[in-house]
Amino acid sequence: MDKHNNKTNQSIYSNEKSGHKILMIIGALFFLISSPTLFVIPGEVRQGNYGVFAALIIPLIGIALMRFSWKMRQKFLFFGLTPLTPCPSIGQVGGQIGGRINIEKPWEKRKINVTLSCIHSYSTGSGDDRRSHSDILWQEHDKPIDRANGNTSTIEFAFDIPADCSTNGTHNGRGDIIWQVVVKGIISGKEFNRSWTLPVEKGTGLSSIVIPLAQKEAAHAAKIKQAETSIEQQIKTEKTATGLDILSDQGRNKSMSGGLIVFGSIFTSVGFFLFYQLIKSGDVPWIMPPVFSSIGLIIIGFGLFLLGRKLECKIIGDQVHTRRSLFGRQLYTRQGQLTSPDQIYLKSTMSSTSNGIKTEYMALYARVNVNDANGSTQQDIKLIEGIEGKAAGEAMKRKLIGFLQEDVIDDLNQELGV
């Protein structure tokens, strides 16, 4: 048993504990600072100055923030403080990180998901240019133990942590390493979404919370099934008389491409505005307009490429053929010899983070032999692209390798006359 389990575990309250208070203070400041304008408005209206109503925007924003804060408080109190007791008391990177969460609602059948993330939090720039960043270095999802505890209910979780993950004690770069657990689900008919920051250190200690083997196997099987269903929806595959056709169709990953186009448009608009200011007054440094415009146009171009790209792959015998097109226009083709499943590998090409969940976009490549004027050389050919989620990418890899192995067995049976 880990030595930390012998210590008195202190409860950790969720990061959302004081969020509504901060919002209430900001809203109150907005309202109080702008409230004197409310006494000026009647006199201005009598004089026909109706533009004074624009001054209502700031107090209305304050009222809206306070109202939203009150709703946040009601939602927070609905579930209670939800203290988390870590187990072990200090999470072990190289061992396990676990904990128990008490919820002041009776147990009922419900779907709860737990996400544990290792986050690198750091800042760049200084003064007005100071920016905060959060990069997810490692993340895992699981189904917790969800059980009754008298008139309340308890959620328990335990994750196996790779030894090569970082902690503040082993991190040498700028910023901090934060380990955060997020629990989401529907409890008593309302959305539950809370997060806790956990203390961690290097170690091999284990949690006293033991996830039943049957639950682990069921969760693993559910993840595989979900990944296989996802890849069926994302990538079109069809067995033919000559082999296998795979289509990474145009118009997928719209959230990623759309976000890039919007982000690039903002940069480009700022660049054009700076060009206008430079021509009009000359007060803008000449380097800024082309820099902003160029960055924006590059981002827009990449977003349009993601939106309009299509990759077709055909496997015929021991030959693989791919064709790249953009908005229906063919750009190039590739061909090579594919004889072994060992030539297939999975690679992460992009990633995005939304609501604390990291999504990786995967691509499958083949290291193939290509005959050219210089003889036979090895090249990496992209076979499938834009797979949303690492698990879906691994499912597609298994599917493709399974086809290649079947093909090898069929060829062997033909040679043996079976």
C-alpha positions as CSV (number, residue, x, y, z in Angstrom):
1,M,0.0,0.0,0.0
2,D,1.3,3.5,-0.8
3,K,2.7,5.4,2.2
4,H,0.5,8.4,1.2
5,N,-2.6,6.5,2.0
6,N,-1.6,6.4,5.7
7,K,-1.8,10.2,5.9
8,T,-4.9,12.1,6.7
9,N,-6.3,13.0,3.3
10,Q,-7.5,16.6,3.0
11,S,-10.4,17.4,0.8
12,I,-9.9,19.5,-2.4
13,Y,-12.8,21.7,-3.5
14,S,-13.6,22.2,-7.2
15,N,-12.2,25.0,-9.2
16,E,-15.7,26.3,-9.7
17,K,-16.2,27.0,-6.0
18,S,-15.6,30.8,-6.3
19,G,-16.3,31.4,-10.0
20,H,-19.7,32.9,-9.5
21,K,-18.3,35.3,-6.8
22,I,-15.8,36.7,-9.2
23,L,-18.4,37.2,-11.9
24,M,-20.7,38.9,-9.4
25,I,-18.0,41.3,-8.3
26,I,-17.2,42.2,-11.9
27,G,-20.9,42.7,-12.7
28,A,-21.4,44.9,-9.7
29,L,-18.4,47.0,-10.6
30,F,-19.8,47.5,-14.1
31,F,-23.1,48.6,-12.7
32,L,-21.9,50.8,-9.9
33,I,-19.3,52.7,-12.0
34,S,-21.9,53.4,-14.8
35,S,-25.0,53.9,-12.5
36,P,-24.6,57.8,-12.4
37,T,-25.4,57.9,-16.1
38,L,-28.9,56.6,-15.2
39,F,-29.7,59.9,-13.5
40,V,-28.5,61.9,-16.5
41,I,-30.6,60.1,-19.1
42,P,-34.0,61.8,-18.3
43,G,-32.7,65.3,-18.7
44,E,-30.8,64.4,-22.0
45,V,-34.0,62.8,-23.4
46,R,-36.0,66.0,-22.6
47,Q,-33.5,67.9,-24.7
48,G,-33.9,65.5,-27.6
49,N,-30.5,63.8,-27.2
50,Y,-31.6,60.2,-27.7
51,G,-28.1,59.0,-28.3
52,V,-27.6,59.0,-24.5
53,F,-29.4,55.6,-24.5
54,A,-26.1,54.1,-25.7
55,A,-24.8,54.8,-22.2
56,L,-27.1,52.0,-20.9
57,I,-25.0,49.3,-22.5
58,I,-22.5,49.2,-19.6
59,P,-25.0,49.0,-16.7
60,L,-27.0,46.4,-18.7
61,I,-23.8,44.3,-19.1
62,G,-23.3,44.6,-15.4
63,I,-26.9,43.4,-14.7
64,A,-26.4,40.5,-17.2
65,L,-23.2,39.4,-15.5
66,M,-24.8,39.5,-12.0
67,R,-27.8,37.6,-13.2
68,F,-25.6,34.9,-14.8
69,S,-23.5,34.8,-11.6
70,W,-26.7,34.2,-9.6
71,K,-27.6,31.3,-11.9
72,M,-24.1,29.9,-11.6
73,R,-24.4,30.0,-7.8
74,Q,-27.8,28.2,-7.8
75,K,-26.3,25.5,-10.0
76,F,-23.3,25.2,-7.8
77,L,-25.4,24.9,-4.6
78,F,-27.7,22.3,-6.3
79,F,-24.9,19.7,-6.2
80,G,-23.2,21.0,-3.1
81,L,-19.5,21.6,-2.5
82,T,-18.5,18.2,-4.1
83,P,-15.2,17.8,-2.1
84,L,-12.6,15.5,-3.6
85,T,-10.5,13.3,-1.4
86,P,-7.3,12.2,-3.3
87,C,-6.2,8.6,-3.0
88,P,-3.3,8.4,-2.7
89,S,-3.1,11.8,-0.9
90,I,-0.4,12.9,-3.4
91,G,-0.9,11.5,-6.9
92,Q,1.9,9.3,-8.1
93,V,3.3,9.9,-11.6
94,G,4.6,6.4,-12.4
95,G,2.0,4.9,-10.1
96,Q,-1.7,5.9,-9.8
97,I,-3.7,9.1,-9.4
98,G,-7.2,8.5,-7.8
99,G,-9.8,10.1,-5.7
100,R,-13.3,10.1,-4.2
101,I,-15.9,12.8,-4.9
102,N,-19.0,13.2,-2.7
103,I,-22.1,14.6,-4.4
104,E,-25.1,15.8,-2.3
105,K,-27.6,14.0,-4.5
106,P,-28.9,10.4,-4.1
107,W,-27.5,7.8,-6.4
108,E,-29.4,6.9,-9.6
109,K,-28.4,5.2,-12.8
110,R,-26.5,7.8,-14.8
111,K,-23.6,8.2,-17.2
112,I,-20.6,9.9,-15.7
113,N,-17.2,10.4,-17.4
114,V,-13.9,11.3,-15.8
115,T,-11.0,13.0,-17.6
116,L,-7.6,13.3,-16.1
117,S,-5.2,15.8,-17.8
118,C,-1.6,16.8,-17.4
119,I,-1.5,20.5,-18.5
120,H,1.5,22.7,-19.2
121,S,0.4,26.3,-18.1
122,Y,2.7,29.1,-19.1
123,S,2.8,32.8,-20.2
124,T,4.5,34.5,-23.1
125,G,5.2,38.2,-23.7
126,S,5.1,41.0,-21.1
127,G,2.9,44.0,-20.3
128,D,0.0,44.4,-22.7
129,D,1.3,41.6,-24.8
130,R,1.3,39.0,-22.0
131,R,-0.6,35.9,-23.0
132,S,-1.5,32.8,-21.0
133,H,-1.3,29.3,-22.7
134,S,-2.4,25.8,-21.6
135,D,-1.1,22.8,-23.5
136,I,-2.4,19.3,-22.8
137,L,0.6,17.0,-22.5
138,W,-1.3,13.8,-21.6
139,Q,-4.9,13.0,-21.2
140,E,-7.0,9.9,-20.4
141,H,-10.8,9.2,-20.1
142,D,-12.5,6.6,-18.0
143,K,-15.8,5.5,-16.4
144,P,-15.7,5.9,-12.6
145,I,-17.2,3.8,-9.9
146,D,-20.5,5.4,-9.2
147,R,-22.2,4.2,-6.0
148,A,-24.7,5.2,-3.3
149,N,-23.5,6.6,0.0
150,G,-26.5,6.9,2.3
151,N,-28.6,9.8,1.1
152,T,-25.7,11.1,-1.1
153,S,-23.6,9.4,-3.8
154,T,-19.9,8.9,-4.3
155,I,-17.8,8.8,-7.5
156,E,-14.4,7.0,-7.3
157,F,-11.7,6.9,-10.0
158,A,-8.1,5.6,-10.3
159,F,-5.8,6.1,-13.3
160,D,-2.5,4.4,-14.2
161,I,0.0,7.1,-14.9
162,P,3.0,6.6,-17.2
163,A,6.3,7.3,-15.5
164,D,7.5,9.6,-18.3
165,C,4.8,12.2,-17.5
166,S,5.8,15.5,-16.0
167,T,5.4,17.1,-12.6
168,N,6.4,20.5,-11.3
169,G,9.3,18.8,-9.6
170,T,10.7,17.3,-12.9
171,H,9.7,20.2,-15.2
172,N,12.6,22.4,-16.2
173,G,11.0,24.8,-18.6
174,R,8.9,27.9,-17.9
175,G,5.4,27.8,-16.4
176,D,3.8,25.1,-14.3
177,I,2.6,21.5,-14.7
178,I,-1.0,21.1,-13.5
179,W,-2.8,17.8,-13.1
180,Q,-6.5,18.3,-13.4
181,V,-9.5,16.0,-13.2
182,V,-12.8,16.8,-14.8
183,V,-16.1,15.0,-14.1
184,K,-19.0,15.4,-16.5
185,G,-22.5,13.9,-16.7
186,I,-26.2,14.4,-16.1
187,I,-27.1,14.2,-12.4
188,S,-30.7,14.5,-11.2
189,G,-31.6,15.9,-14.6
190,K,-29.0,18.7,-14.6
191,E,-25.7,19.0,-16.3
192,F,-22.7,18.3,-14.0
193,N,-19.3,19.7,-15.0
194,R,-16.6,20.3,-12.4
195,S,-12.9,20.2,-12.2
196,W,-10.3,19.8,-9.4
197,T,-6.5,20.5,-9.4
198,L,-4.6,17.6,-7.8
199,P,-1.2,17.5,-6.1
200,V,1.2,15.0,-7.7
201,E,4.8,13.8,-7.4
202,K,7.0,11.2,-8.9
203,G,6.5,7.8,-7.4
204,T,5.1,4.3,-7.7
205,G,2.4,4.3,-5.1
206,L,-1.1,2.9,-5.9
207,S,-4.5,4.0,-4.9
208,S,-6.6,2.0,-2.5
209,I,-9.5,2.5,-5.0
210,V,-9.6,-0.7,-7.1
211,I,-11.7,-0.5,-10.3
212,P,-13.3,-3.9,-10.9
213,L,-11.8,-5.9,-13.7
214,A,-15.2,-6.4,-15.3
215,Q,-15.8,-2.6,-15.4
216,K,-12.3,-2.1,-16.9
217,E,-13.0,-4.7,-19.6
218,A,-16.4,-3.3,-20.3
219,A,-15.1,0.3,-20.6
220,H,-12.2,-0.9,-22.9
221,A,-14.7,-2.8,-25.1
222,A,-17.0,0.3,-25.2
223,K,-14.1,2.5,-26.2
224,I,-13.1,0.1,-29.0
225,K,-16.7,-0.1,-30.2
226,Q,-17.1,3.7,-30.2
227,A,-13.8,4.1,-32.1
228,E,-14.9,1.5,-34.7
229,T,-18.3,3.2,-35.1
230,S,-16.6,6.6,-35.4
231,I,-14.2,5.5,-38.1
232,E,-17.1,3.9,-40.1
233,Q,-18.7,7.3,-40.1
234,Q,-15.6,9.3,-40.9
235,I,-13.8,7.2,-43.6
236,K,-15.5,5.3,-46.5
237,T,-14.0,1.9,-47.2
238,E,-15.1,-0.6,-49.8
239,K,-13.8,-4.0,-50.7
240,T,-13.7,-4.6,-54.4
241,A,-12.9,-7.5,-56.7
242,T,-9.3,-6.2,-57.0
243,G,-8.6,-5.0,-53.5
244,L,-9.7,-2.1,-51.2
245,D,-10.9,1.4,-51.9
246,I,-10.5,4.1,-49.1
247,L,-11.9,7.6,-49.3
248,S,-10.9,10.5,-47.0
249,D,-13.7,12.7,-48.4
250,Q,-13.9,16.4,-48.8
251,G,-15.7,18.6,-46.3
252,R,-14.8,16.7,-43.1
253,N,-13.3,18.4,-40.0
254,K,-15.5,21.5,-40.6
255,S,-15.0,22.7,-37.0
256,M,-11.2,22.8,-37.5
257,S,-11.3,24.3,-41.0
258,G,-14.0,26.8,-40.1
259,G,-12.2,27.9,-37.0
260,L,-9.0,28.5,-39.0
261,I,-10.8,30.5,-41.6
262,V,-12.5,32.7,-39.0
263,F,-9.2,33.2,-37.1
264,G,-7.3,34.0,-40.3
265,S,-10.0,36.4,-41.4
266,I,-9.6,38.3,-38.1
267,F,-5.9,38.6,-38.6
268,T,-6.3,39.6,-42.3
269,S,-8.9,42.3,-41.4
270,V,-6.5,43.7,-38.7
271,G,-3.8,43.8,-41.3
272,F,-5.9,45.6,-43.9
273,F,-7.1,48.1,-41.2
274,L,-3.4,48.8,-40.3
275,F,-2.6,49.3,-44.0
276,Y,-5.5,51.9,-44.1
277,Q,-4.1,53.6,-41.0
278,L,-0.6,53.6,-42.4
279,I,-1.7,55.3,-45.6
280,K,-4.0,57.7,-43.9
281,S,-1.9,58.9,-41.0
282,G,1.5,57.1,-41.1
283,D,1.3,56.4,-37.4
284,V,1.5,52.7,-37.8
285,P,4.9,50.9,-38.0
286,W,5.3,49.8,-41.6
287,I,6.2,46.2,-40.7
288,M,2.9,45.5,-38.9
289,P,0.3,45.6,-41.8
290,P,2.2,43.0,-44.0
291,V,2.9,40.8,-41.0
292,F,-0.7,40.6,-39.9
293,S,-2.1,40.3,-43.4
294,S,0.4,37.6,-44.4
295,I,-0.2,35.5,-41.3
296,G,-4.0,35.9,-41.8
297,L,-3.9,34.9,-45.4
298,I,-1.7,31.8,-44.6
299,I,-4.2,30.7,-41.9
300,I,-7.1,31.2,-44.3
301,G,-5.3,29.3,-47.0
302,F,-4.7,26.3,-44.7
303,G,-8.3,26.4,-43.5
304,L,-9.5,26.3,-47.1
305,F,-7.1,23.5,-47.9
306,L,-8.6,21.4,-45.0
307,L,-12.1,22.2,-46.1
308,G,-11.6,21.3,-49.8
309,R,-9.0,18.4,-49.6
310,K,-9.8,14.9,-50.7
311,L,-7.6,11.8,-50.6
312,E,-8.4,8.6,-52.5
313,C,-6.5,5.4,-51.8
314,K,-6.7,2.1,-53.7
315,I,-4.9,-1.0,-52.7
316,I,-4.6,-3.5,-55.6
317,G,-2.5,-6.5,-55.0
318,D,0.8,-5.4,-53.6
319,Q,0.4,-1.9,-55.0
320,V,-1.0,1.2,-53.3
321,H,-2.3,4.1,-55.3
322,T,-3.3,7.5,-53.9
323,R,-4.8,10.6,-55.6
324,R,-5.0,14.1,-54.0
325,S,-7.6,16.6,-55.1
326,L,-8.7,20.0,-53.9
327,F,-12.3,21.2,-54.5
328,G,-12.6,18.6,-57.2
329,R,-9.3,19.4,-59.0
330,Q,-6.6,16.7,-59.1
331,L,-3.3,17.9,-57.7
332,Y,-1.1,14.8,-57.8
333,T,-1.0,11.0,-57.6
334,R,1.3,8.6,-55.7
335,Q,2.1,4.9,-56.1
336,G,4.2,2.3,-54.3
337,Q,4.6,-1.3,-53.2
338,L,2.8,-2.3,-50.0
339,T,3.7,-5.9,-49.0
340,S,3.6,-5.9,-45.2
341,P,1.5,-4.5,-42.4
342,D,4.7,-3.4,-40.8
343,Q,4.9,-0.6,-43.4
344,I,1.7,1.0,-41.9
345,Y,2.1,3.7,-39.2
346,L,-0.2,6.2,-37.5
347,K,0.8,9.8,-37.0
348,S,-0.8,12.8,-35.3
349,T,-1.0,15.7,-37.7
350,M,-3.0,18.3,-35.8
351,S,-4.8,18.8,-32.4
352,S,-7.4,21.0,-30.9
353,T,-8.8,21.6,-27.4
354,S,-12.4,22.3,-26.6
355,N,-13.8,22.5,-23.0
356,G,-10.6,20.9,-21.7
357,I,-10.8,17.9,-24.0
358,K,-8.0,17.4,-26.5
359,T,-8.8,16.0,-29.9
360,E,-6.0,14.7,-32.1
361,Y,-6.4,14.5,-35.9
362,M,-4.6,11.4,-37.2
363,A,-3.3,10.2,-40.5
364,L,-2.2,6.8,-41.7
365,Y,1.0,6.5,-43.7
366,A,2.7,3.7,-45.5
367,R,6.5,3.4,-46.0
368,V,6.6,2.0,-49.5
369,N,9.1,1.1,-52.1
370,V,9.0,3.4,-55.1
371,N,10.8,2.6,-58.4
372,D,12.3,5.7,-60.1
373,A,15.2,6.5,-62.3
374,N,17.6,6.0,-59.4
375,G,16.3,2.5,-58.7
376,S,14.1,1.5,-55.7
377,T,13.7,4.1,-52.9
378,Q,11.6,4.3,-49.8
379,Q,9.0,7.0,-49.4
380,D,6.2,7.8,-47.0
381,I,2.8,8.0,-48.7
382,K,-0.3,9.3,-46.9
383,L,-3.1,6.8,-47.2
384,I,-5.8,8.2,-45.0
385,E,-6.1,11.6,-43.4
386,G,-8.2,13.8,-41.1
387,I,-9.2,11.0,-38.7
388,E,-10.8,12.7,-35.7
389,G,-9.5,11.1,-32.5
390,K,-6.5,8.9,-31.7
391,A,-8.7,5.9,-30.8
392,A,-10.5,6.2,-34.2
393,G,-7.1,6.4,-35.9
394,E,-6.0,3.2,-34.1
395,A,-9.2,1.5,-35.2
396,M,-8.6,2.4,-38.8
397,K,-5.0,1.1,-38.6
398,R,-6.3,-2.2,-37.2
399,K,-8.9,-2.4,-40.0
400,L,-6.3,-1.7,-42.7
401,I,-3.8,-4.2,-41.2
402,G,-6.6,-6.8,-41.0
403,F,-7.3,-6.4,-44.7
404,L,-3.6,-6.7,-45.6
405,Q,-3.3,-9.9,-43.5
406,E,-6.4,-11.4,-45.1
407,D,-4.9,-10.6,-48.5
408,V,-1.6,-12.4,-47.6
409,I,-3.5,-15.4,-46.3
410,D,-5.6,-15.5,-49.5
411,D,-2.5,-15.4,-51.7
412,L,-0.9,-18.1,-49.6
413,N,-4.0,-20.3,-49.9
414,Q,-4.0,-19.9,-53.7
415,E,-0.4,-20.9,-53.9
416,L,-1.1,-24.0,-51.8
417,G,-4.2,-24.8,-53.8
418,V,-6.4,-24.6,-50.7
